[in-house]
Amino acid sequence: MNKAQLVEAIADKMGGRQQAAEAVDHVLDAIVRAVVAGERVSVTGFGSFEKVDRPARYARNPQTGERVRVKKTSVPRFRAGQGFKDLVSGSKKLPRGGEVAVKKAPKGSLTGGAAATVKKAAAKKTTKAAAAKKATAKKTTAKKTTAAAKKTTAKKTTAKKTTAAAKKTTAAKKTTAKKATAKKAPAKKATAKKAPAKKSTARKTTAKKATARKR
């Protein structure tokens, strides 16, 4: 079946040959543009179209057998869906009448279909999100630990400074007390030395009185 025969096959269902031709053209154009852009077009129950990159390689000319280098290129690839495969293999029968042969396949029945791709993408996103949460938790814990360590160090430093200041104050007080004691000591000695002078004066006075009485 070529394109014209395909248009004729769906003309009655589309309301005319012109409408059928436009529908076919638009569908094919959308598929081609998406595949060229690197996207995958997946039709449930039918198959998927995708772009595949082929690396540079060596091949042989079938006519001459000469080895030829083939450049890197990209080619379109079609993979039939499980529903399509089942109909072709005969495991499922084509529906009769006006029913559509390509229907939505059961969940998970497509080999490498869109459902599997969506599941893989969701799993990857979940894994990345979990990894990001773990990394954030580790960073937060590390920050808290660092902050606690800094606070502890600051407290220790303050305690050391306070102790040193207290020691200096105590030492200064002791030094001041010693100096004061040293200054007061000579004064007491001087007082002790002056005491005999008073006794001497008292003796002279007593001697004068005794002399006066004798006279």
C-alpha positions as CSV (number, residue, x, y, z in Angstrom):
1,M,0.0,0.0,0.0
2,N,1.4,3.4,-1.0
3,K,0.3,6.8,0.2
4,A,-2.4,7.2,-2.4
5,Q,-3.9,3.8,-1.5
6,L,-3.7,4.8,2.2
7,V,-5.7,8.0,1.5
8,E,-8.3,6.0,-0.4
9,A,-8.6,3.5,2.5
10,I,-9.5,6.2,5.0
11,A,-11.4,8.6,2.6
12,D,-14.8,7.3,3.5
13,K,-14.1,7.6,7.2
14,M,-12.7,11.1,6.9
15,G,-15.5,12.5,4.8
16,G,-13.7,12.7,1.5
17,R,-10.5,12.1,-0.3
18,Q,-9.3,15.7,0.2
19,Q,-9.8,15.6,3.9
20,A,-8.1,12.1,4.1
21,A,-5.1,13.3,2.1
22,E,-4.7,16.4,4.4
23,A,-5.0,14.2,7.5
24,V,-2.3,11.8,6.2
25,D,0.0,14.7,5.2
26,H,-0.3,16.4,8.6
27,V,0.3,13.2,10.6
28,L,3.4,12.3,8.6
29,D,4.7,15.8,8.7
30,A,4.4,16.0,12.5
31,I,6.2,12.6,12.9
32,V,9.1,13.6,10.6
33,R,9.6,17.0,12.2
34,A,9.6,15.5,15.7
35,V,12.1,12.8,14.8
36,V,14.4,15.2,13.0
37,A,14.4,17.4,16.2
38,G,15.6,14.4,18.2
39,E,12.2,13.6,19.8
40,R,10.6,10.3,20.1
41,V,7.1,9.8,18.7
42,S,5.3,6.9,20.4
43,V,1.8,5.7,19.3
44,T,0.4,3.3,21.9
45,G,-0.4,-0.1,20.3
46,F,1.3,0.9,17.0
47,G,4.9,1.7,17.7
48,S,7.5,4.5,18.1
49,F,9.6,6.6,15.8
50,E,13.0,7.9,16.9
51,K,16.3,9.2,15.8
52,V,19.4,7.0,16.1
53,D,23.0,8.1,15.7
54,R,25.4,5.8,14.0
55,P,29.2,6.3,14.6
56,A,31.8,6.3,11.8
57,R,32.7,2.8,10.7
58,Y,34.2,0.7,7.9
59,A,32.0,-1.2,5.4
60,R,32.5,-3.1,2.2
61,N,31.2,-2.3,-1.3
62,P,29.0,-5.3,-2.2
63,Q,29.9,-5.0,-5.9
64,T,33.7,-4.7,-5.6
65,G,34.3,-5.9,-2.0
66,E,36.4,-2.8,-1.4
67,R,36.6,-1.6,2.2
68,V,35.0,1.8,2.5
69,R,34.9,4.2,5.4
70,V,31.4,5.4,6.3
71,K,31.0,8.7,8.0
72,K,29.0,9.3,11.2
73,T,25.3,9.7,10.5
74,S,21.8,9.7,12.0
75,V,19.0,7.5,10.8
76,P,15.3,7.1,11.7
77,R,14.1,4.0,13.4
78,F,10.7,2.5,13.9
79,R,9.9,0.0,16.7
80,A,6.6,-1.8,16.5
81,G,4.4,-1.8,19.6
82,Q,3.3,-4.9,21.3
83,G,-0.2,-4.6,20.0
84,F,1.0,-4.3,16.4
85,K,3.3,-7.3,16.9
86,D,0.5,-9.5,18.3
87,L,-1.7,-8.7,15.3
88,V,1.0,-9.5,12.8
89,S,2.0,-12.7,14.6
90,G,-1.6,-13.9,14.7
91,S,-1.8,-14.2,18.5
92,K,-4.6,-11.6,18.3
93,K,-7.2,-11.3,15.6
94,L,-8.0,-8.2,13.7
95,P,-11.3,-6.6,14.8
96,R,-14.1,-6.9,12.2
97,G,-16.4,-4.2,11.0
98,G,-15.6,-0.5,11.6
99,E,-13.5,-1.1,14.7
100,V,-10.0,0.3,14.9
101,A,-7.3,-2.2,15.0
102,V,-4.8,-0.1,16.9
103,K,-6.1,0.4,20.4
104,K,-4.6,1.5,23.7
105,A,-2.5,-1.5,24.9
106,P,-2.6,-2.7,28.5
107,K,-0.3,-0.9,30.9
108,G,3.2,-2.3,30.7
109,S,2.6,-4.3,27.6
110,L,4.7,-2.2,25.3
111,T,8.4,-3.2,24.9
112,G,10.5,0.0,25.4
113,G,7.3,2.1,25.1
114,A,6.5,5.5,26.4
115,A,5.2,4.0,29.7
116,A,8.6,2.5,30.5
117,T,10.3,5.8,29.6
118,V,8.1,7.8,31.9
119,K,8.7,5.4,34.7
120,K,12.5,5.6,34.2
121,A,12.4,9.3,34.1
122,A,10.3,9.5,37.3
123,A,12.7,7.1,39.1
124,K,15.7,9.2,38.0
125,K,14.0,12.4,39.3
126,T,13.1,10.7,42.6
127,T,16.7,9.5,43.0
128,K,18.1,13.0,42.2
129,A,15.7,14.6,44.7
130,A,16.7,12.1,47.4
131,A,20.4,12.7,46.8
132,A,19.8,16.5,46.9
133,K,18.0,16.2,50.2
134,K,20.8,14.1,51.7
135,A,23.4,16.6,50.5
136,T,21.4,19.5,52.0
137,A,21.0,17.6,55.3
138,K,24.7,16.9,55.5
139,K,25.6,20.6,54.8
140,T,23.1,21.8,57.5
141,T,24.5,19.3,60.0
142,A,28.1,20.4,59.2
143,K,27.1,24.1,59.6
144,K,25.4,23.4,63.0
145,T,28.4,21.4,64.2
146,T,30.8,24.2,63.1
147,A,28.7,26.9,64.8
148,A,28.6,24.8,68.1
149,A,32.3,24.3,67.9
150,K,32.9,28.0,67.5
151,K,30.6,28.8,70.4
152,T,32.4,26.3,72.6
153,T,35.8,27.8,71.6
154,A,34.5,31.3,72.3
155,K,33.3,30.2,75.8
156,K,36.7,28.6,76.6
157,T,38.6,31.7,75.4
158,T,36.3,33.9,77.6
159,A,36.8,31.7,80.6
160,K,40.6,31.8,80.1
161,K,40.6,35.6,79.8
162,T,38.4,35.9,82.9
163,T,40.8,33.6,84.9
164,A,43.8,35.5,83.7
165,A,42.2,38.8,84.7
166,A,41.3,37.5,88.1
167,K,44.9,36.3,88.6
168,K,46.3,39.7,87.6
169,T,43.9,41.5,90.0
170,T,44.8,39.2,92.9
171,A,48.5,39.6,92.2
172,A,48.1,43.4,92.1
173,K,46.1,43.4,95.4
174,K,48.8,41.3,97.1
175,T,51.6,43.6,95.8
176,T,49.7,46.7,97.0
177,A,49.2,45.2,100.4
178,K,52.9,44.3,100.7
179,K,54.0,47.8,99.8
180,A,51.6,49.3,102.3
181,T,52.9,47.0,105.0
182,A,56.5,47.9,104.1
183,K,55.8,51.6,104.4
184,K,54.1,51.4,107.8
185,A,56.9,49.3,109.4
186,P,59.5,52.1,109.5
187,A,57.0,54.5,111.2
188,K,56.6,52.0,114.1
189,K,60.4,51.7,114.5
190,A,60.7,55.5,114.6
191,T,58.1,55.7,117.3
192,A,60.0,53.0,119.3
193,K,63.2,55.0,119.1
194,K,61.6,58.2,120.3
195,A,60.2,56.5,123.5
196,P,63.6,56.6,125.4
197,A,63.8,60.4,124.9
198,K,60.7,60.8,127.0
199,K,62.1,58.7,129.7
200,S,65.3,60.8,129.8
201,T,63.3,64.0,130.2
202,A,61.3,62.5,133.1
203,R,64.6,61.6,134.8
204,K,65.9,65.2,134.5
205,T,62.8,66.6,136.0
206,T,63.0,64.2,138.9
207,A,66.6,65.2,139.5
208,K,65.7,68.9,139.5
209,K,63.0,68.4,142.0
210,A,65.3,66.5,144.3
211,T,68.0,69.2,144.1
212,A,65.4,71.8,144.9
213,R,64.3,70.0,148.0
214,K,67.9,69.6,149.3
215,R,68.4,73.3,149.0
